[in-house]
Amino acid sequence: MEIVYLNGQQLDITEPICSAIGFFDGLHIGHMALVNEVIRVSDEKGYKKALMTFDHYPLYVLGRISKEKYLTSMADRISLLEQSGIDYLFIIQFTKEVAALTPEDFIQRYLISSHIQHVVCGFDFRFGNRNLGDAQTLRKYFGSHVSVIDEVLYKGEKISSSRIKLVLEEGNIDDMNALLGRHYCVLGKVIHGRRIGHSIGFPTANIDYQSYFLPCGGVYAVKAYVHDCVYLGMCNIGYNPTFTALDKPSLEVYILDFDDDIYDMTVKVEFYHLIRKEKPFSSQDELIHQLKKDENYVREYFKTQN
């Protein structure tokens, strides 16, 4: 897959392209309906397959939200799309100038200049200054060469990135994974923490989760990917209330049957089940007793998954 960063330049592409357009945070089941339509149209017409997205969440660039929290980093999205057989990923470098473009100027600057012949979008897709552009605007330029994908439902409700974030906040891993169509993952480097886990016999890998949207505070059954190997683990997300509480949540993983030094290495944490929500313990011994129960739970849980 070729990755092309767009800033309004004319591209040296001659083959016709079918492209979906959107932010695609999460690349959930609803998004994959657009990807599948791109593949269908491209295979039928002999077009190249593409997705067009933005390098940053538009509301963040416009100052309407203070922090950028995502379900999938750009690296995650690239990896998932490569597995889908997409030929091009067009990444628009989103700025306030881009946000101010009229829908017509946006189409000329990014779609037509990229040699896109067929556009795929969601039924509620909006673009251009004040979100005035929609599927009907696209049809003025592309005619019948626009596929509009209806909402995809789960348990009677639309699948969306915002819905997945609400489910994450509840710690409902089963629904979250069903909405995504895969297990939720966080990738990050192992950084130095307070080493509390080491002092009580449960050494953890403290993960720099950057701007990932975290599940609610608690202990989770997870799988950890290290050195291209998969290990069982239990992950704690929270403020460590039994000790001096942290200023922001930490993501720590106790990797079972593992004792390598992995500082500064990238680890992928894959979420399977919420064991319990975070709570303070009255003593260190009480915490250790609970952690032993959690470890046994993890081992038994994954036995039932095989």
VOBATOR-433664 format. One record per residue: residue in one letter; x, y, z of N, C-alpha, C in turn. Coordinates in steps of 0.001 Angstrom, whole numbers, plus 500000, padded with zeros to 6 digits. Example, Ala and Ser with C-alpha at 12.3 -4.5 7.8 and 13.67 -1.06 7.14 Angstrom:
BEGIN
A513190494310507800512300495500507800513200496700507800;S512850497750507080513670498940507140512900500030507870;
***
This chain:
BEGIN
M500845498805500000500000500000500000500880501244500000;E500581502168499107501341503414499042500637504479499876;I501395505166500717500848506220501576501213507566500969;V500202508386500700500412509680500043499842510781500931;Y500705511693501359500246512847502145499851513967501190;L498642514464501349498102515464500433498117516858501049;N498615517810500281498507519210500684498013520079499531;G497269519439498616496692520153497491497467520035496200;Q498551519238496210499375519106495010498717518197493974;Q499087518370492721498625517474491648499446516185491728;L498780515045491773499489513777491919499823513176490561;D500938512492490536501374511820489309500792510410489282;I499455510342489222498751509062489187497901509033487927;T498015507972487162497271507896485894496118506903485947;E496205505854486793495155504851486812493927505357487571;P492730504974487136491509505388487839491449504758489228;I490837505503490156490818505091491564489394505146492099;C489051504163492905487843504210493737488305504433495167;S487797505476495804488249505813497159487078506070498087;A487201505557499303486301505949500388486912507157501077;I486074507966501697486572509147502390485931509255503763;G486743509589504763486273509722506135487457509743507079;F487202509871508382488295509884509365488709508468509754;F487750507570509840488006506141510034488716505809511349;D488433506546512415489032506175513699488378504894514194;G489182503885514418488698502586514866488639501563513752;L488434502021512517488196501098511400487267499970511853;H486133500380512433485164499433512981484327498811511858;I483339498012512248482528497294511263481825498256510299;G481364499401510810480739500384509938481711500912508894;H482935501209509317483956501669508369484304500583507349;M484361499346507820484736498257506921483691498030505838;A482452498472506080481433498401505027481835499307503856;L482452500450504154482944501332503102484140500703502396;V485051500113503175486220499449502590485775498330501645;N484801497555502081484311496442501248483673496943499952;E483007498099500017482424498669498804483519499144497851;V484573499715498385485716500113497551486284498891496828;I486440497811497549486978496584496958486036496050495886;R484724496068496169483742495553495203483767496358493913;V483688497694494045483655498557492859484959498441492075;S486078498439492800487386498390492129487579497085491377;D487164495979491995487290494686491314486393494624490079;E485224495241490164484276495226489049484754496093487882;K485366497235488187485737498203487152487225498214486823;G488009497456487572489447497462487328490141498698487850;Y489579499326488893490167500527489489491154500142490593;K492006501100490950492837500963492136491974501275493374;K492337500667494502491554500808495733492235501819496663;A491445502742497227492033503777498070491104504179499205;L491702504737500248490970505433501306491591506811501444;M490750507806501709491217509164501956490802509560503362;T491765510022504154491484510354505538492244511620505912;F492230511968507198492882513181507692493949512812508714;D495017513612508781496093513285509716495726513599511161;H494760514498511369494310514831512721492790514937512742;Y492247514710513918490810514814514100490395516267513859;P489505516539512900489159517921512557488738518790513742;L487935518257514672487489519066515803488643519501516695;Y489697518695516735490885519052517517491617520216516850;V491796520133515547492480521200514812491710522511514924;L490395522423514927489551523618515013489387524134516435;G489992523441517412489951523899518796488659523624519528;R487832522740518978486544522454519635486662521362520688;I487749520618520666488071519683521746489526519925522130;S489849519739523405491181520102523896492207518998523720;K491741517749523627492662516627523496492211515709522371;E493186515142521689492907514213520597493014512794521143;K491895512127521279491872510759521788491359509837520688;Y492148508833520326491750507978519216491654506509519627;L490867505770518843490742504319519026491850503590518286;T492294504170517186493386503592516408494335504703516010;S495618504503516226496602505454515733496670505331514216;M497349506284513585497511506189512131498266504912511768;A499251504542512587499995503303512330499075502086512391;D498124502095513329497147501000513413496315500926512138;R495833502083511693494978502122510505495743501654509266;I496990502061509165497816501631508032497955500115508030;S498236499537509198498411498086509297497134497342508912;L495994497811509407494717497151509110494353497267507637;L494624498421507043494284498617505633495189497805504721;E496443497662505100497351496834504306496849495398504243;Q496279494930505351495728493573505380494483493453504494;S493820494579504223492589494566503424492857494642501930;G494099494882501527494420494944500104494217496300499463;I494199497375500273494067498731499738495381499133499053;D495270499819497898496458500224497141497029501564497598;Y496135502531497904496582503864498295495875504302499578;L496634504927500464496047505646501595496420507114501414;F495406507929501109495618509365500966495355510031502315;I496346510749502826496211511409504125496252512915503915;I495118513560504160495035515014504029495635515650505277;Q496555516563505070497141517299506193496148518397506583;F495351518094507615494206518938507950494637520177508718;T494227521330508219494518522617508842493241523456508846;K493321524601509488492169525506509471491895526000508053;E492941526108507242492756526497505843491943525445505093;V492262524168505341491511523081504706490057523117505170;A489860523349506471488493523391507003487670524510506378;A488340525576505935487623526728505367487288526556503895;L487782525494503259487486525279501840485997525017501634;T485460525577500560484086525226500204484060523757499793;P482914523098499860482839521704499405483335521539497970;E483009522509497104483425522433495702484944522531495574;D485558523438496336487017523561496301487688522315496882;F487076521752497919487621520527498521487637519398497486;I486548519252496763486455518197495742487534518385494670;Q487686519608494197488681519878493161490098519631493692;R490355520096494889491720520064495435492167518667495815;Y491233517847496324491652516550496864491136515337496088;L489934515383495597489383514213494914489750514189493431;I489444515245492742489705515267491302491200515262491013;S491977516010491795493427516054491571494104514727491882;S493414513848492626493971512527492951493510511445491979;H492843511863490908492397510962489837491356509951490341;I490539510385491292489490509514491822488285509560490883;Q487830508381490474486710508253489547485413507835490240;H485546507195491374484362506708492107484608506964493593;V483599507543494263483725507919495676482764507088496511;V483256506619497658482430505880498619482409506687499915;C481207506907500454481095507647501721479951507087502543;G479927507455503804478826507076504675477627507976504452;F476458507503504863475211508246504635475223509611505317;D476008509752506401476032511004507154477330511776506961;F478087511467505931479364512142505689479132513611505337;R479905514479505981479859515911505707481287516410505526;F481437517440504691482775517970504457482667519412503990;G483817520090503968483854521469503511483466522461504599;N483605523723504289483316524786505243481897524658505798;R481813524703507133480538524568507866479804523268507553;N480578522248507101480000520925506802478858521010505787;L479004521912504815477936522103503836477928521024502751;G479039520301502597479099519264501579478571517935502085;D477894517191501220477392515872501574477387514995500320;A476717513861500397476690512937499260476095513579498014;Q475098514426498193474488515086497043475484516017496349;T476336516662497134477376517515496554478331516677495721;L478709515514496235479605514626495498478970514180494186;R477667513948494198476983513477492988476956514542491890;K477058515818492273477110516881491257478366516749490403;Y479409516176490979480687516035490264480899514633489707;F480422513629490451480724512242490084479499511480489579;G478344512126489552477138511482489049476815510188489769;S476614509145488983476261507845489572477467507127490164;H478645507728490033479865507088490537480126507476491997;V479063507447492778479133507690494219478357506581494912;S479007505868495824478330504855496636478119505428498030;V476877505439498477476551505930499817476154504736500666;I476900504494501714476693503318502557475772503659503721;D474714502890503858473770503097504961474416502773506305;E473770503214507376474286502935508708474311501428508963;V475323500990509680475455499591510076475066499498511544;L474171498578511858473605498500513205474173497333514004;Y474234497536515312474543496458516256473582496623517426;K472801495580517699471768495626518737470826496808518512;G470519497058517229469533498069516882470034499495516866;E471339499724517138471879501077517152473039501197516180;K473229502402515653474301502668514698475676502417515319;I476535501765514561477927501590514969478684502859514611;S479373503422515596480153504647515364481323504671516341;S482307505506516037483457505650516928483032506200518285;S482097507141518284481637507725519552480916506682520400;R480155505797519765479484504735520519480513503776521121;I481545503441520357482580502538520864483284503156522068;K483505504467522044484149505132523177483275505054524424;L481956505190524247481052505049525393481100503632525958;V481150502646525080481242501252525512482567501011526240;L483643501621525748484943501516526409484880502078527829;E484210503219527963484097503843529286483344502961530267;E482484502090529739481734501159530590482518499881530867;G483595499654530115484365498420530274483688497206529672;N482742497438528752482006496333528129482820495807526943;I483763494911527237484708494455526226484015493610525152;D483038492816525535482351491971524545481689492821523470;D480924493851523880480282494727522908481313495518522118;M482364495965522804483390496743522129484033495945520996;N484394494712521278485031493888520260484061493522519136;A482776493384519485481770493107518452481605494311517526;L481650495510518080481523496726517281482737496938516379;L483908496576516888485133496732516106485308495627515064;G484793494450515378485043493295514520486381492649514804;R487002493024515904488290492462516330488508492901517779;H489560492418518399489858492820519774490480494217519804;Y490070494997520800490636496332520952492091496226521383;C492954497050520775494387496984521055494945498371521355;V495962498393522203496750499594522465498214499235522260;L498922500049521474500347499847521245501121500982521889;G502213500645522550503035501695523144504355501163523657;K505285502089523883506587501708524420506495501469525917;V507349500565526396507436500293527833508322501368528459;I507775502065529443508495503159530099508670502844531581;H509510503607532234509738503402533668508565503954534472;G508124503175535454507070503605536354507588503708537772;R506709503505538736507108503623540146507617502306540732;R507549501234539923508063499905540305507334499335541527;I506098499750541721505318499200542843505036497724542610;G504715497374541343504453495973541034505639495086541351;H506856495557541047508061494777541358508171494528542858;S507830495528543642508007495419545097507037494447545740;I505926494102545055504941493195545655504836491873544883;G505806491622544022505845490328543329505054490251542043;F504587491382541544503847491417540271504451492505539379;P505645492265538852506298493291538022505504493555536749;T505235494824536500504413495180535352505206495986534329;A504776495882533077505281496738532008504370497956531930;N504937499121532184504188500375532160504191500893530719;I503016500976530101502917501290528680502614502773528460;D503404503421527610503103504789527187502012504715526116;Y500778504982526522499639504785525621499335506022524780;Q500122507068524926500004508269524104498575508813524107;S497922508840522950496585509441522863495484508409522659;Y495769507144522960494717506130522849493601506415523852;F492393506096523443491241506174524330491220504895525167;L491327505033526484491447503861527341490091503354527818;P489995502029528015488810501490528710488747502032530135;C487627501806530807487465502290532172488505501652533095;G488753502295534228489720501786535181489328500408535687;G490301499507535724490036498152536205491130497195535795;V490883495923536052491831494855535722491225494012534602;Y492016493760533568491545493094532360492384491859532045;A491719490843531500492426489718530892492843490168529493;V494148490086529218494675490566527941495667489565527373;K496041489813526131497203489168525544498207490262525218;A499482489973525480500558490930525215501449490371524119;Y501725491208523129502572490806522003503950491442522180;V504954490588522404506328491038522631507259490169521790;H508211490793521093509163490021520268508428489095519292;D507286489509518774506490488678517865505956487413518535;C505996487381519857505435486259520629504222486766521410;V503295485858521716502069486214522418502090485609523823;Y501780486436524815501751485997526206500409486375526830;L499967485589527794498802485959528577499201487037529573;G498245487881529922498578488928530879497350489471531569;M497601490211532637496520490973533259496959492431533278;C496041493256532828496329494672532630495541495495533639;N496234496423534277495559497346535187495554498736534562;I494365499321534494494217500705534052493665501502535225;G494340502579535574493819503393536660494865504249537334;Y494497504721538528495291505711539256496070505112540429;N496059503782540577496723503115541711496281503703543054;P494976503647543364494462504328544563494942503735545885;T495423502478545890495910501878547135497183502568547597;F497961503096546660499185503821546981498934505310546728;T499945506115546604499736507527546290499182507627544877;A497976508177544744497289508160543454498048508969542404;L497969508501541159498621509170540041497791510358539555;D498431511242538785497720512395538221496877512017537012;K497301510975536288496540510505535139496588508985535128;P495646508332534443495623506864534469496904506264533891;S497307505146534466498412504376533907497848503106533269;L498610502544532342498273501262531743499465500349531993;E499264499374532875500339498465533255499921497024532989;V500863496226532507500564494842532174501520493912532922;Y500930493014533696501696491922534292501644490768533298;I502786490499532660502854489482531618503200488151532281;L502308487189532144502478485910532828503633485111532222;D504402484464533113505494483564532698506496484290531795;F506861485504532212507739486341531405508569487220532328;D509886487292532103510719488134532965511835488859532206;D511667489051530885512688489756530106512658491262530394;D513781491914530168513864493365530259513374493943528926;I512257494640528950511681495138527690511485496654527716;Y512238497357528563512143498806528558512464499364527167;D511699500357526741511838501033525441511378500180524262;M510857498992524527510321498172523446508827498457523278;T508311498254522065506886498448521798506128497146522077;V505064497264522848504221496126523218502798496410522765;K502154495396522213500729495509521864499909494790522917;V498923495485523458498034494916524477496663494722523853;E496169493491523880494904493125523233493898492753524321;F492767493463524367491815493333525471490765492258525197;Y490545491408526227489582490312526089488430490383527087;H488714490751528334487652490648529343487978491536530540;L486952492247531047487098493012532285486879492084533474;I487898491933534296487803491068535470487094491798536607;R487530493007536881486920493816537940487295495274537712;K486483496168538211486798497589538124487766497982539239;E488458499092539027489481499528539981488860499904541316;K489547499540542386489109499923543724490330499984544640;P490270500793545709491380500836546662491310499645547623;F492470499231548113492534498150549108493058498710550417;S492629498097551508492969498625552835494410498341553230;S495038497367552572496426497036552900497111496437551682;Q498439496401551740499215495799550663498941494304550575;D498801493650551726498525492203551733497189491895551060;E496194492743551319494886492534550686494997492668549173;L495789493639548718496003493825547284496698492612546670;I497741492115547325498476490955546806497556489743546698;H496725489544547726495771488429547712494839488543546509;Q494355489761546214493453489962545082494176489746543753;L495427490190543663496189490021542429496433488541542126;K496640487745543151496794486304542940495499485698542404;K494374486162542934493083485704542412492892486140540961;D493301487377540656493192487884539284494038487049538330;E495249486694538760496126485888537907495504484522537634;N494969483901538643494306482606538448493113482748537511;Y492395483854537657491244484101536789491689484174535330;V492778484908535077493282485058533705493632483700533111;R494346482886533889494760481572533375493542480709533056;E492555480719533932491363479903533710490520480462532557;Y490452481798532465489669482430531396490178482001530031;F491484482062529825492017481742528500491977480236528204;K491908479418529227491704477984528982490357477762528311;T489357478555528701488014478392528124487919478984526733;Q488903479824526337488868480475525020489524479637523935;N490251478603524335490980477784523340490056476744522699;
***
